[in-house]
Amino acid sequence: MTHFYSAGPAPTNSVLLLTTEAEAKSFPTGDIDLGLCGRCGFVGNMSFDPALTEYSERYESTQGFSPTFNRFHDQLARDLIEKFNIRGKRIIEVGCGNGDFLILLCAHGNNRGVGYDPAFIAGREEIPEDVEVAFKTEFFTRDHVNEPADLFCCKMTLEHIKNTAEFVEVIAEAVRDKPNSLVFFQIPNAGQMFEELAFWEIYYEHASYFTKQSLEHLFRALGLDVVETWTGYENQYLMIAARPADDPAPPEPADASAFALVDRFKCGVASRLKEWRQRLDTWCDQDKTVILWGGSSRTVSFISTLGLGPEIAYVVDINPHKSGTYIAGSGHLIDTPDILERRPPDVVIVMNPIYCDEIGSDIAKMGLSPEIVAV
């Protein structure tokens, strides 16, 4: 691994529900030191310590309160069912969150499912009476590899794992003697992150970062045949479908394009940081009220990497479970969007541009017209 970027100290968890400002400001931190593998293009935090992260009922990462996200999620489930004929099957989802995607897969395809996640909270998602699903508040391990399944699904989890080969190998072992089974993973698209110099997408919980090439390399190295790799949600997510292979193709080393993306980030991120620092300083000099929309991991990274404090008046999020909690590290209060009517902002920074139309509509309904800027 060749080091190319450092950030931190950064909060070791970004979306835990922290109920006091003091707890948020004293939250544990860790270092971020990204390194690049010169053989396969994999990027990982060389200073990552999994013992510093927490996945419990306090972990609140759902995007399911956004109509924009729900439309994507529903369509993704339907597309997987149609493309790979996942009907009347048994599904295991590893890292299922509160089970919303597994419920969609089972409801739309008449499937049966079991979800594994230590942060699962019963009752968060409504389960239709005719949908057969069960959830286990534990990690999926080698102890579970003999459980029958036609589809192994794993969304937005691999990036949290340091030893990615060990993690995927468990699932590869579970499907090895099941030639008709399918493995589906979804992760953040690091290729887009590096291309757009998106420093706010680098945070401590994400130990591992993949481009299309490095993800395919990993799956092939573990004896899986890559059926398809694609992106979605305006290129933000990278997705892969694979099956067990009798004679797997050997993984190919990454080509120059993978390393060019990292070089672009390495050479350009300092200018992106300076650009945002100057923009925020200008708004501060103009005595403008600046807020962030989205109490997410991106928000924590944006604030901690830029070292922000009073430049940000407050943070809002449509997830009611986050209301009244605080941002790890900075201690900014997260409130519901109706605070905008009581404390009108001059500038709203949207932490994910895909939600600009949705957020702009919500703000317009309040009769407000602040400047809306997306990261």
C-alpha positions as CSV (number, residue, x, y, z in Angstrom):
1,M,0.0,0.0,0.0
2,T,1.3,3.4,-1.0
3,H,0.0,6.3,1.2
4,F,-1.6,9.2,-0.7
5,Y,-4.0,11.1,1.7
6,S,-4.5,11.8,5.4
7,A,-7.3,13.3,7.3
8,G,-8.2,13.5,11.0
9,P,-8.4,13.0,13.7
10,A,-11.9,12.1,12.6
11,P,-14.8,10.8,14.7
12,T,-14.8,7.0,14.6
13,N,-18.5,6.8,14.1
14,S,-20.6,9.3,12.1
15,V,-24.2,8.3,12.5
16,L,-24.6,7.2,16.1
17,L,-27.4,9.0,17.9
18,L,-25.6,11.2,20.3
19,T,-28.0,12.8,22.8
20,T,-25.8,15.5,24.4
21,E,-23.5,18.1,23.0
22,A,-20.8,17.1,25.5
23,E,-20.9,13.5,24.3
24,A,-20.6,14.6,20.7
25,K,-17.7,17.0,21.3
26,S,-15.8,14.4,23.3
27,F,-16.5,11.6,20.9
28,P,-13.5,9.2,20.2
29,T,-11.4,10.0,17.1
30,G,-9.1,8.0,14.8
31,D,-6.7,8.7,12.0
32,I,-7.4,8.3,8.3
33,D,-4.4,7.4,6.1
34,L,-5.5,6.2,2.7
35,G,-3.2,3.8,0.8
36,L,-3.3,2.4,-2.7
37,C,-2.5,-1.2,-3.7
38,G,-0.3,-1.0,-6.8
39,R,-1.5,-4.5,-8.0
40,C,-5.3,-4.3,-7.9
41,G,-6.1,-0.7,-7.2
42,F,-7.7,-1.3,-3.8
43,V,-7.7,1.7,-1.5
44,G,-8.0,1.3,2.3
45,N,-7.4,3.3,5.5
46,M,-4.1,1.9,6.7
47,S,-4.8,3.3,10.2
48,F,-8.2,1.8,10.6
49,D,-9.0,0.0,13.9
50,P,-12.4,-1.9,13.8
51,A,-12.4,-1.9,17.6
52,L,-13.1,1.9,17.5
53,T,-16.3,1.6,15.6
54,E,-19.8,0.7,17.0
55,Y,-22.7,-1.0,15.3
56,S,-25.6,-1.1,17.7
57,E,-29.2,0.2,18.0
58,R,-27.6,3.7,18.2
59,Y,-26.5,3.4,14.6
60,E,-28.9,5.4,12.4
61,S,-28.0,5.3,8.7
62,T,-31.4,4.9,7.0
63,Q,-32.2,7.0,3.9
64,G,-35.7,5.7,3.9
65,F,-37.4,9.0,4.8
66,S,-36.5,10.5,1.4
67,P,-39.0,9.9,-1.5
68,T,-36.1,10.2,-3.9
69,F,-34.2,7.4,-2.2
70,N,-37.3,5.2,-1.8
71,R,-38.0,5.4,-5.5
72,F,-34.5,4.3,-6.3
73,H,-34.6,1.5,-3.7
74,D,-37.9,0.1,-4.9
75,Q,-36.8,0.2,-8.6
76,L,-33.5,-1.5,-7.7
77,A,-35.3,-4.4,-6.0
78,R,-37.7,-4.8,-9.0
79,D,-34.7,-4.7,-11.5
80,L,-32.8,-7.4,-9.6
81,I,-35.9,-9.6,-9.5
82,E,-36.5,-9.2,-13.2
83,K,-32.9,-9.4,-14.4
84,F,-31.9,-12.4,-12.4
85,N,-35.3,-14.1,-12.0
86,I,-35.4,-13.9,-8.2
87,R,-38.9,-15.2,-7.7
88,G,-40.0,-17.8,-5.1
89,K,-36.4,-17.9,-3.8
90,R,-34.7,-17.8,-0.4
91,I,-32.6,-14.7,0.3
92,I,-30.0,-13.9,2.9
93,E,-29.0,-10.2,3.3
94,V,-25.8,-9.5,5.1
95,G,-25.8,-6.0,6.7
96,C,-29.5,-5.5,6.2
97,G,-29.9,-2.4,8.3
98,N,-33.6,-2.2,9.3
99,G,-34.6,-4.6,6.6
100,D,-36.2,-2.2,4.1
101,F,-34.5,-3.6,1.0
102,L,-35.0,-7.3,2.0
103,I,-38.7,-6.6,2.5
104,L,-38.9,-5.1,-1.0
105,L,-37.2,-8.1,-2.5
106,C,-39.5,-10.5,-0.7
107,A,-42.7,-8.5,-1.4
108,H,-42.1,-7.9,-5.1
109,G,-40.7,-11.4,-5.9
110,N,-42.7,-13.7,-3.5
111,N,-39.4,-14.5,-1.9
112,R,-38.4,-15.5,1.7
113,G,-35.7,-13.7,3.5
114,V,-33.4,-13.6,6.5
115,G,-31.4,-10.5,7.4
116,Y,-28.3,-10.2,9.5
117,D,-27.3,-6.9,11.2
118,P,-26.3,-6.2,14.8
119,A,-27.8,-2.7,14.4
120,F,-31.3,-4.0,13.4
121,I,-34.2,-2.4,15.3
122,A,-37.4,-4.3,15.3
123,G,-40.5,-2.4,14.3
124,R,-38.8,0.3,12.2
125,E,-40.0,-1.1,8.9
126,E,-43.6,-2.2,8.2
127,I,-43.7,-5.8,7.1
128,P,-46.7,-6.8,5.0
129,E,-48.6,-9.8,6.4
130,D,-47.9,-12.0,3.3
131,V,-44.1,-11.3,3.4
132,E,-42.0,-14.0,5.0
133,V,-38.9,-12.4,6.5
134,A,-36.9,-12.8,9.7
135,F,-34.1,-10.8,11.2
136,K,-31.1,-11.6,13.4
137,T,-29.2,-9.0,15.4
138,E,-25.8,-10.5,14.8
139,F,-23.0,-10.6,12.2
140,F,-23.0,-13.1,9.4
141,T,-20.0,-15.4,10.0
142,R,-18.7,-18.8,8.9
143,D,-21.1,-20.3,11.3
144,H,-23.9,-19.4,8.9
145,V,-22.4,-20.6,5.6
146,N,-24.5,-23.7,5.4
147,E,-27.8,-21.8,5.6
148,P,-29.6,-22.3,2.2
149,A,-30.0,-19.3,0.0
150,D,-30.5,-18.6,-3.7
151,L,-29.4,-14.9,-3.3
152,F,-26.8,-13.5,-1.0
153,C,-27.3,-9.7,-0.9
154,C,-24.9,-7.2,0.8
155,K,-25.6,-3.5,0.5
156,M,-23.4,-0.7,1.8
157,T,-21.5,-3.0,4.1
158,L,-18.2,-4.0,2.5
159,E,-16.8,-0.5,2.7
160,H,-17.0,-0.9,6.5
161,I,-14.8,-4.0,6.5
162,K,-11.0,-3.8,6.8
163,N,-10.2,-7.4,5.8
164,T,-12.4,-7.4,2.7
165,A,-11.1,-10.7,1.3
166,E,-12.0,-12.6,4.5
167,F,-15.5,-11.0,4.5
168,V,-16.3,-11.8,0.9
169,E,-14.7,-15.3,1.1
170,V,-17.3,-16.3,3.7
171,I,-20.1,-15.5,1.2
172,A,-18.1,-17.2,-1.6
173,E,-17.8,-20.3,0.6
174,A,-21.6,-20.2,1.2
175,V,-22.3,-20.4,-2.5
176,R,-19.4,-22.5,-3.7
177,D,-21.5,-25.7,-4.2
178,K,-24.6,-23.8,-5.3
179,P,-24.0,-23.1,-9.1
180,N,-27.4,-21.4,-9.5
181,S,-27.0,-19.0,-6.6
182,L,-26.3,-15.3,-7.0
183,V,-24.2,-12.8,-5.0
184,F,-25.2,-9.1,-5.1
185,F,-23.1,-6.3,-3.5
186,Q,-23.7,-2.6,-3.5
187,I,-21.0,-0.1,-2.2
188,P,-20.1,3.5,-2.6
189,N,-18.5,4.2,-6.0
190,A,-14.9,5.3,-5.1
191,G,-14.2,6.0,-8.8
192,Q,-16.7,8.9,-8.7
193,M,-15.4,10.0,-5.3
194,F,-11.9,10.4,-6.6
195,E,-13.0,11.9,-9.9
196,E,-15.0,14.6,-8.1
197,L,-12.4,15.2,-5.3
198,A,-15.2,14.5,-2.8
199,F,-13.3,14.6,0.4
200,W,-16.6,14.6,2.4
201,E,-17.1,10.9,1.3
202,I,-14.0,9.8,3.3
203,Y,-14.8,9.0,6.9
204,Y,-13.5,6.7,9.5
205,E,-16.2,3.9,9.3
206,H,-15.2,3.4,5.7
207,A,-12.1,1.3,5.9
208,S,-12.2,0.2,2.2
209,Y,-12.8,1.9,-1.1
210,F,-13.4,0.2,-4.5
211,T,-13.5,1.2,-8.1
212,K,-15.1,-1.1,-10.7
213,Q,-11.7,-2.7,-11.5
214,S,-10.6,-3.4,-7.9
215,L,-14.1,-4.8,-6.9
216,E,-14.0,-7.2,-9.9
217,H,-10.5,-8.2,-9.0
218,L,-11.5,-9.1,-5.4
219,F,-14.5,-11.2,-6.5
220,R,-12.5,-13.1,-9.2
221,A,-9.6,-13.7,-6.8
222,L,-12.1,-15.5,-4.5
223,G,-13.4,-17.8,-7.2
224,L,-16.5,-15.9,-8.2
225,D,-17.6,-15.3,-11.8
226,V,-18.5,-11.6,-12.3
227,V,-21.8,-11.5,-14.2
228,E,-22.2,-7.8,-14.3
229,T,-20.9,-4.6,-12.7
230,W,-22.8,-1.3,-13.0
231,T,-23.5,2.0,-11.2
232,G,-26.6,3.7,-10.1
233,Y,-28.1,6.6,-8.1
234,E,-26.4,9.1,-10.4
235,N,-23.2,7.1,-10.4
236,Q,-22.9,7.2,-6.6
237,Y,-23.3,3.5,-6.0
238,L,-21.2,0.6,-7.5
239,M,-23.0,-2.7,-7.9
240,I,-21.8,-6.2,-8.8
241,A,-23.6,-9.5,-9.4
242,A,-21.6,-12.7,-9.4
243,R,-22.0,-16.5,-9.3
244,P,-19.8,-19.3,-8.1
245,A,-17.4,-20.5,-10.9
246,D,-16.1,-24.0,-11.7
247,D,-13.2,-22.5,-13.5
248,P,-12.9,-18.9,-12.4
249,A,-11.1,-16.4,-14.6
250,P,-7.9,-15.1,-12.9
251,P,-8.1,-11.6,-11.6
252,E,-6.4,-9.0,-13.9
253,P,-4.1,-6.4,-12.4
254,A,-5.5,-2.9,-12.4
255,D,-4.6,-0.7,-15.4
256,A,-3.4,2.8,-15.5
257,S,-6.9,4.4,-15.4
258,A,-7.4,3.2,-11.8
259,F,-4.2,4.8,-10.7
260,A,-5.0,8.0,-12.6
261,L,-8.2,8.5,-10.5
262,V,-6.2,8.3,-7.3
263,D,-3.5,10.6,-8.7
264,R,-6.3,13.1,-9.6
265,F,-7.6,13.0,-6.1
266,K,-4.1,13.3,-4.6
267,C,-3.1,16.3,-6.7
268,G,-6.5,18.1,-6.6
269,V,-8.0,17.6,-3.1
270,A,-6.0,20.4,-1.5
271,S,-7.5,22.9,-3.9
272,R,-11.0,21.6,-3.3
273,L,-10.5,22.0,0.5
274,K,-9.2,25.5,0.0
275,E,-12.1,26.4,-2.3
276,W,-14.7,25.3,0.4
277,R,-12.8,27.0,3.2
278,Q,-12.7,30.3,1.2
279,R,-16.4,30.0,0.3
280,L,-17.4,29.5,4.0
281,D,-15.1,32.3,5.1
282,T,-16.8,34.7,2.6
283,W,-20.3,33.8,3.9
284,C,-19.1,34.3,7.4
285,D,-17.6,37.7,6.6
286,Q,-21.0,38.6,5.0
287,D,-22.7,37.6,8.2
288,K,-24.8,35.0,6.4
289,T,-26.5,32.1,8.2
290,V,-25.2,28.9,6.7
291,I,-26.7,25.5,7.4
292,L,-26.1,21.9,6.3
293,W,-29.0,19.8,5.1
294,G,-28.4,16.1,6.0
295,G,-27.1,14.8,9.3
296,S,-25.1,12.1,7.6
297,S,-21.6,10.7,7.5
298,R,-20.8,13.2,4.7
299,T,-21.8,16.0,7.1
300,V,-19.5,14.8,9.8
301,S,-16.6,14.4,7.3
302,F,-17.3,17.8,5.8
303,I,-17.3,19.5,9.2
304,S,-14.3,17.7,10.7
305,T,-12.1,17.8,7.6
306,L,-12.6,21.6,7.2
307,G,-12.5,22.1,11.0
308,L,-15.8,24.0,11.0
309,G,-17.5,25.4,14.1
310,P,-19.6,28.5,14.2
311,E,-19.5,28.9,10.4
312,I,-22.4,26.4,10.4
313,A,-25.4,27.6,12.4
314,Y,-27.2,24.2,12.6
315,V,-27.9,21.0,10.7
316,V,-31.2,19.6,9.6
317,D,-32.4,16.1,8.6
318,I,-35.8,14.7,7.6
319,N,-35.1,11.6,9.6
320,P,-37.1,12.2,12.8
321,H,-34.9,9.8,14.8
322,K,-32.0,12.2,14.4
323,S,-33.9,15.3,15.7
324,G,-32.4,16.6,18.9
325,T,-29.1,14.6,18.5
326,Y,-25.7,16.0,17.8
327,I,-23.0,15.8,15.2
328,A,-20.0,13.7,16.4
329,G,-16.9,15.9,16.9
330,S,-18.3,19.4,16.4
331,G,-21.4,19.0,18.5
332,H,-23.8,20.8,16.0
333,L,-27.4,20.2,16.8
334,I,-29.5,18.2,14.3
335,D,-33.0,19.6,14.0
336,T,-36.1,18.9,11.8
337,P,-36.5,21.1,8.6
338,D,-39.2,23.2,10.2
339,I,-36.5,25.1,12.1
340,L,-35.9,26.9,8.8
341,E,-39.2,28.8,9.3
342,R,-38.0,29.9,12.8
343,R,-34.4,30.5,11.9
344,P,-34.3,31.3,8.2
345,P,-30.9,30.5,6.6
346,D,-29.2,32.5,3.9
347,V,-27.3,29.5,2.5
348,V,-28.3,25.8,2.5
349,I,-25.5,23.4,1.7
350,V,-27.0,20.1,0.5
351,M,-24.7,17.2,1.4
352,N,-25.9,15.1,-1.5
353,P,-26.8,16.8,-4.9
354,I,-29.3,14.1,-5.8
355,Y,-31.6,15.5,-3.2
356,C,-31.5,19.1,-4.4
357,D,-34.8,19.1,-6.2
358,E,-36.5,17.4,-3.2
359,I,-35.0,19.8,-0.7
360,G,-35.6,22.8,-2.9
361,S,-39.3,21.9,-3.1
362,D,-39.5,21.5,0.6
363,I,-37.9,24.9,1.2
364,A,-40.1,26.6,-1.4
365,K,-43.2,25.3,0.4
366,M,-42.0,27.2,3.5
367,G,-41.9,30.5,1.5
368,L,-38.2,30.7,1.8
369,S,-35.6,31.4,-0.9
370,P,-32.1,30.8,0.4
371,E,-29.1,30.1,-1.8
372,I,-28.9,26.3,-2.2
373,V,-25.5,24.9,-2.9
374,A,-24.6,21.2,-3.3
375,V,-21.3,19.7,-2.4
